[in-house]
Amino acid sequence: VYPTSEQADRLASVLRAHAHGTAIFGAGERFLEGMLERRGLHVWPMGIDVYSDAAHYSAERIYCSQVYRVPASGLMNFPNPNGLALLFVFGVMLPWRAYLARYPQISLVGVVGDGSSADSAIDPNVAALANTKGWRQLKDASMKLDVVDGPP
């Protein structure tokens, strides 16, 4: 994901207004995360630790300060989910509904991707929270951001 500076500025502004930090899933080289870090945001780029040889990761090119590699079972554990936003990027197949069920205090979910309908192969897709009680669409651009209405 390679947003323009203007797109990164807009995303950073929304995240800053609604969250103290953002866990980001599935953004490849982590260029987006690096852009958000340079704008002063606290980001936690999450990645599933799939390689038995850690040397593989040292060869990866990343544009942010750190990627948090966790086993698949660790993706559901956040030390402080209060005020945390979740951002899912392009085609990530994650149990996002389970995140929201486990952490109802999460009040902002962003989906970056090209799926435009509820039956898209991307899960979550950009219409994932459409018509979901308690959520309303905050922004629709190259991404969709949904925010919870009122306290969780």
C-alpha beads as a LAMMPS data file, in Angstrom:
LAMMPS data file: protein, C-alpha beads

152 atoms
151 bonds

1 atom types
1 bond types

-500.0 500.0 xlo xhi
-500.0 500.0 ylo yhi
-500.0 500.0 zlo zhi

Masses

1 110.0

Atoms # bond

1 1 1 0.000 0.000 0.000
2 1 1 1.550 3.228 -1.186
3 1 1 -0.688 6.197 -0.326
4 1 1 0.086 9.720 -1.387
5 1 1 1.260 12.155 1.276
6 1 1 -2.184 13.758 1.231
7 1 1 -3.909 10.388 1.761
8 1 1 -1.521 9.536 4.609
9 1 1 -2.173 12.958 6.174
10 1 1 -5.949 12.400 6.032
11 1 1 -5.667 8.893 7.491
12 1 1 -3.327 10.111 10.236
13 1 1 -5.773 12.884 11.111
14 1 1 -8.680 10.430 11.475
15 1 1 -6.626 7.948 13.495
16 1 1 -5.274 10.673 15.778
17 1 1 -8.810 11.947 16.441
18 1 1 -10.261 8.539 17.314
19 1 1 -7.495 6.327 18.750
20 1 1 -4.351 6.359 20.878
21 1 1 -2.715 3.792 18.604
22 1 1 -3.373 1.552 15.639
23 1 1 -2.743 -2.151 15.105
24 1 1 -2.207 -2.718 11.375
25 1 1 -2.552 -6.116 9.708
26 1 1 -1.306 -7.206 6.303
27 1 1 0.489 -4.315 4.663
28 1 1 3.452 -6.067 2.992
29 1 1 6.532 -3.855 3.096
30 1 1 4.912 -1.657 5.752
31 1 1 5.259 1.547 3.749
32 1 1 1.916 2.813 5.097
33 1 1 3.018 2.130 8.677
34 1 1 6.226 4.068 8.096
35 1 1 4.271 7.027 6.747
36 1 1 2.008 7.004 9.809
37 1 1 4.996 6.725 12.180
38 1 1 6.616 9.740 10.515
39 1 1 3.390 11.643 11.237
40 1 1 3.793 10.903 14.945
41 1 1 1.267 8.080 15.283
42 1 1 1.753 5.023 17.454
43 1 1 1.401 2.016 15.189
44 1 1 1.768 -1.690 15.828
45 1 1 2.433 -3.422 12.522
46 1 1 1.317 -6.988 13.179
47 1 1 2.602 -10.007 11.315
48 1 1 2.150 -13.715 11.768
49 1 1 5.450 -15.440 12.501
50 1 1 5.399 -18.136 9.814
51 1 1 9.093 -18.864 9.278
52 1 1 11.039 -21.274 11.438
53 1 1 14.256 -19.455 10.516
54 1 1 14.192 -15.886 11.830
55 1 1 16.942 -14.953 9.345
56 1 1 14.241 -14.804 6.673
57 1 1 12.819 -11.666 8.290
58 1 1 16.143 -9.847 8.258
59 1 1 16.094 -10.027 4.451
60 1 1 12.669 -8.376 4.230
61 1 1 12.509 -4.745 3.282
62 1 1 10.303 -2.787 5.652
63 1 1 9.691 0.932 5.906
64 1 1 8.592 1.197 9.535
65 1 1 10.640 0.893 12.707
66 1 1 9.443 -2.573 13.724
67 1 1 7.019 -5.360 12.794
68 1 1 5.566 -7.294 15.698
69 1 1 5.840 -10.939 14.678
70 1 1 3.582 -13.183 16.709
71 1 1 2.300 -16.724 16.346
72 1 1 -1.188 -16.944 14.860
73 1 1 -2.532 -17.618 18.361
74 1 1 -1.011 -14.329 19.564
75 1 1 -2.848 -12.111 17.096
76 1 1 -5.789 -11.884 19.477
77 1 1 -3.762 -10.479 22.379
78 1 1 -3.446 -6.735 22.843
79 1 1 -1.984 -5.485 26.124
80 1 1 -4.081 -2.294 26.112
81 1 1 -6.973 -2.356 23.638
82 1 1 -8.684 0.750 25.075
83 1 1 -8.626 3.440 22.411
84 1 1 -6.959 1.141 19.887
85 1 1 -7.924 1.278 16.206
86 1 1 -7.673 -1.722 13.896
87 1 1 -6.583 -1.260 10.293
88 1 1 -6.835 -4.199 7.874
89 1 1 -4.999 -3.885 4.566
90 1 1 -5.652 -5.674 1.252
91 1 1 -6.890 -9.194 1.336
92 1 1 -6.034 -10.067 4.882
93 1 1 -8.034 -13.090 6.034
94 1 1 -8.308 -12.530 9.771
95 1 1 -10.942 -13.259 12.396
96 1 1 -11.866 -9.578 12.584
97 1 1 -15.308 -10.305 14.013
98 1 1 -13.589 -12.136 16.860
99 1 1 -11.442 -9.042 17.556
100 1 1 -14.537 -6.889 17.894
101 1 1 -16.278 -9.495 20.053
102 1 1 -13.256 -9.876 22.345
103 1 1 -12.464 -6.167 22.482
104 1 1 -15.731 -4.211 22.365
105 1 1 -13.821 -1.113 23.462
106 1 1 -12.254 -0.855 19.983
107 1 1 -14.110 2.007 18.392
108 1 1 -12.452 2.494 14.996
109 1 1 -11.937 -0.077 12.254
110 1 1 -10.299 0.797 8.950
111 1 1 -10.329 -1.397 5.865
112 1 1 -8.023 -0.651 2.958
113 1 1 -8.743 -2.733 -0.106
114 1 1 -10.504 -3.043 -3.383
115 1 1 -13.451 -5.226 -2.420
116 1 1 -16.646 -3.273 -2.806
117 1 1 -19.327 -5.682 -1.691
118 1 1 -20.124 -7.901 1.241
119 1 1 -19.306 -11.001 -0.846
120 1 1 -15.774 -9.845 -1.707
121 1 1 -12.910 -12.285 -1.206
122 1 1 -11.287 -9.804 1.149
123 1 1 -12.241 -10.480 4.748
124 1 1 -12.839 -7.973 6.127
125 1 1 -13.843 -6.242 2.929
126 1 1 -14.539 -2.550 2.658
127 1 1 -18.261 -3.090 3.276
128 1 1 -17.735 -5.369 6.284
129 1 1 -19.448 -3.172 8.847
130 1 1 -22.103 -1.726 6.554
131 1 1 -25.523 -2.036 8.150
132 1 1 -24.006 -3.394 11.376
133 1 1 -25.933 -2.103 14.368
134 1 1 -23.954 0.401 16.408
135 1 1 -21.456 1.236 13.648
136 1 1 -21.558 4.024 11.118
137 1 1 -19.304 4.797 8.202
138 1 1 -16.980 7.661 9.066
139 1 1 -15.114 8.072 5.808
140 1 1 -15.213 6.607 2.303
141 1 1 -12.260 7.282 0.073
142 1 1 -9.644 4.784 -0.975
143 1 1 -10.522 3.186 2.344
144 1 1 -13.555 2.908 4.577
145 1 1 -13.422 3.771 8.263
146 1 1 -16.214 2.782 10.629
147 1 1 -16.626 4.149 14.132
148 1 1 -18.813 2.835 16.924
149 1 1 -21.808 4.999 17.822
150 1 1 -21.622 5.839 21.520
151 1 1 -19.928 3.776 24.226
152 1 1 -19.261 0.096 23.441

Bonds

1 1 1 2
2 1 2 3
3 1 3 4
4 1 4 5
5 1 5 6
6 1 6 7
7 1 7 8
8 1 8 9
9 1 9 10
10 1 10 11
11 1 11 12
12 1 12 13
13 1 13 14
14 1 14 15
15 1 15 16
16 1 16 17
17 1 17 18
18 1 18 19
19 1 19 20
20 1 20 21
21 1 21 22
22 1 22 23
23 1 23 24
24 1 24 25
25 1 25 26
26 1 26 27
27 1 27 28
28 1 28 29
29 1 29 30
30 1 30 31
31 1 31 32
32 1 32 33
33 1 33 34
34 1 34 35
35 1 35 36
36 1 36 37
37 1 37 38
38 1 38 39
39 1 39 40
40 1 40 41
41 1 41 42
42 1 42 43
43 1 43 44
44 1 44 45
45 1 45 46
46 1 46 47
47 1 47 48
48 1 48 49
49 1 49 50
50 1 50 51
51 1 51 52
52 1 52 53
53 1 53 54
54 1 54 55
55 1 55 56
56 1 56 57
57 1 57 58
58 1 58 59
59 1 59 60
60 1 60 61
61 1 61 62
62 1 62 63
63 1 63 64
64 1 64 65
65 1 65 66
66 1 66 67
67 1 67 68
68 1 68 69
69 1 69 70
70 1 70 71
71 1 71 72
72 1 72 73
73 1 73 74
74 1 74 75
75 1 75 76
76 1 76 77
77 1 77 78
78 1 78 79
79 1 79 80
80 1 80 81
81 1 81 82
82 1 82 83
83 1 83 84
84 1 84 85
85 1 85 86
86 1 86 87
87 1 87 88
88 1 88 89
89 1 89 90
90 1 90 91
91 1 91 92
92 1 92 93
93 1 93 94
94 1 94 95
95 1 95 96
96 1 96 97
97 1 97 98
98 1 98 99
99 1 99 100
100 1 100 101
101 1 101 102
102 1 102 103
103 1 103 104
104 1 104 105
105 1 105 106
106 1 106 107
107 1 107 108
108 1 108 109
109 1 109 110
110 1 110 111
111 1 111 112
112 1 112 113
113 1 113 114
114 1 114 115
115 1 115 116
116 1 116 117
117 1 117 118
118 1 118 119
119 1 119 120
120 1 120 121
121 1 121 122
122 1 122 123
123 1 123 124
124 1 124 125
125 1 125 126
126 1 126 127
127 1 127 128
128 1 128 129
129 1 129 130
130 1 130 131
131 1 131 132
132 1 132 133
133 1 133 134
134 1 134 135
135 1 135 136
136 1 136 137
137 1 137 138
138 1 138 139
139 1 139 140
140 1 140 141
141 1 141 142
142 1 142 143
143 1 143 144
144 1 144 145
145 1 145 146
146 1 146 147
147 1 147 148
148 1 148 149
149 1 149 150
150 1 150 151
151 1 151 152
